[in-house]
Amino acid sequence: MKKLMIISIFFLLAAIANGQKKLVPVTQSLLTGISLPEGAKQDNRGLSIMSAKILMEMETKKKNITASTTEVLIIPSVNNNDFNEGILTKKLTDLGWIVTVNTDDKKYAWLQKGSQNMVMYFSKNQKESELYFAVTSSSPSQNSSVNHTQQNQTVTTTNNQTAPGSNTSTHNTQQPAKIKEPTTSGFAFTTTNFDDGW
């Protein structure tokens, strides 16, 4: 029994020592290039990276964007330094990153610099703060501009009813159906302007 307990303690200490080796002191983010405060560490533990990747993918999937390479950084307590959202945003913009904070959850922000796109997660805690970066396939602004362009093309095509160079225009004599909102009584009659005999 004592032998089993000693072996268990040995493996536990080995796991703790191995985990500590994977917390590497860093002065700069590898993905963004920003300088980090003294005492910052990169977390290379498999479980930490996998958890951060899942967290980032949950956010990017909302925008139909894929995330790949993830960087996990641990920042010392805010009480020990002045590293906060404002300082972080300034460091990023000074290096040319365009930062767009997520309006739904301000812990997330989208980063864009040239053709590079990333998502960022920053959470301040009393003991230490978590800063994650993940490379993304695109940014939400790129996706919305594509959809916006497609909608504009559709509207332009359907509203262009006069052929260029001709004086005649086509008139649509058929009017769309009128939709009546449901009433609180549960019954509503819908009327149309179509001359279809109904």
Secondary structure, 3 states (H helix, E strand, C coil): CHHHHHHHHHHHHHHHHHHHHCEEECCECCCCCCECCCCCEEECCHHHHHHHHHHHHHHHHCCCCCEEEEEEEEEECHHHCCCCHHHHHHHHHHCCCEEEECCCCCCEEEEEECCEEEEEEEECCCCEEEEEEEEECCCHHHHHHHHHHHHHHHHHHHHCCECCCCCCECCCCCCCCCCCCCCCCCCCCCCCCCCCCC
